[in-house]
Amino acid sequence: MSKLDEKREEIAALIASELGLGDPAGLSEADRAAVDRQTSETIEGCALETDEPADCEEAGTPLRRRLREYRALLELRTDEADARLAEEGEVFGREDDA
């Protein structure tokens, strides 16, 4: 399991707790699917690059901290991928995004 996956699991555990469901490992398939869906929505909604980022201040302090750590790991992974492409001689820039 990658560090990013581990951080996502930590976020899922906090969300399960906030929903009153307890430990995600012991959840039914339906409850786990609900937690996974809410986790994805929370991560996507609190992403800084979204058109209208959600106000994540309503999330509890531990959840906000995990979301920041998740974003940092995601950014690190993107930076590492960019560095690998640069080492391979791949040229990229903003104009390549079009």
C-alpha positions as CSV (number, residue, x, y, z in Angstrom):
1,M,0.0,0.0,0.0
2,S,1.4,3.4,-1.0
3,K,1.7,6.3,1.4
4,L,-1.1,8.0,-0.6
5,D,-3.3,4.9,-0.1
6,E,-2.5,4.8,3.6
7,K,-3.4,8.5,4.0
8,R,-6.7,7.8,2.2
9,E,-7.5,5.0,4.6
10,E,-6.8,7.4,7.5
11,I,-9.2,9.9,6.0
12,A,-11.8,7.1,5.5
13,A,-11.4,6.0,9.1
14,L,-12.1,9.6,10.3
15,I,-15.1,9.9,8.0
16,A,-16.5,6.5,9.2
17,S,-16.1,7.7,12.8
18,E,-17.9,11.0,12.0
19,L,-20.7,9.0,10.4
20,G,-20.9,6.9,13.6
21,L,-19.9,3.7,11.8
22,G,-16.8,2.9,13.7
23,D,-13.7,1.1,12.3
24,P,-13.9,0.7,8.5
25,A,-12.4,-2.8,8.7
26,G,-15.5,-4.1,10.4
27,L,-18.1,-2.4,8.1
28,S,-20.6,-4.1,5.9
29,E,-20.1,-3.9,2.2
30,A,-22.8,-1.2,1.9
31,D,-21.4,0.9,4.7
32,R,-17.9,0.6,3.4
33,A,-19.1,1.7,0.0
34,A,-20.8,4.7,1.6
35,V,-17.6,5.6,3.5
36,D,-15.5,5.2,0.3
37,R,-18.0,7.5,-1.6
38,Q,-17.9,10.1,1.1
39,T,-14.1,9.9,1.3
40,S,-13.8,10.5,-2.5
41,E,-16.2,13.4,-2.3
42,T,-14.4,14.9,0.6
43,I,-11.0,14.6,-1.0
44,E,-12.2,16.0,-4.4
45,G,-14.3,18.7,-2.8
46,C,-11.4,20.0,-0.7
47,A,-8.9,19.9,-3.5
48,L,-7.4,23.3,-4.2
49,E,-7.4,22.9,-8.0
50,T,-11.2,22.4,-8.2
51,D,-13.3,25.2,-9.8
52,E,-15.1,25.9,-6.5
53,P,-13.2,24.3,-3.6
54,A,-15.4,23.4,-0.7
55,D,-15.0,25.2,2.6
56,C,-13.3,22.4,4.4
57,E,-13.2,24.4,7.6
58,E,-16.3,22.6,8.8
59,A,-14.3,19.3,8.8
60,G,-12.7,18.5,12.2
61,T,-9.1,19.4,12.8
62,P,-7.8,15.8,12.4
63,L,-9.6,15.4,9.1
64,R,-8.3,18.8,7.8
65,R,-4.8,17.8,8.7
66,R,-5.1,14.4,6.9
67,L,-6.5,16.2,3.9
68,R,-3.5,18.6,3.8
69,E,-1.2,15.6,4.2
70,Y,-3.0,13.8,1.3
71,R,-2.7,16.8,-1.0
72,A,1.0,17.1,-0.1
73,L,1.6,13.4,-1.0
74,L,-0.3,13.8,-4.2
75,E,1.7,16.9,-5.1
76,L,4.9,15.0,-4.3
77,R,3.9,12.1,-6.5
78,T,3.1,14.5,-9.4
79,D,6.5,16.3,-8.9
80,E,8.3,12.9,-8.9
81,A,6.5,11.9,-12.2
82,D,7.5,15.2,-13.8
83,A,11.1,14.8,-12.7
84,R,11.1,11.3,-14.2
85,L,9.8,12.6,-17.5
86,A,12.4,15.3,-17.5
87,E,15.2,12.8,-16.9
88,E,13.9,10.7,-19.8
89,G,14.2,13.8,-22.0
90,E,10.4,14.4,-22.3
91,V,9.8,18.1,-22.9
92,F,6.6,19.5,-21.5
93,G,5.2,22.8,-20.7
94,R,1.9,24.7,-20.4
95,E,1.5,24.7,-24.1
96,D,1.6,20.9,-24.1
97,D,-1.6,20.8,-22.0
98,A,-3.7,22.2,-24.9
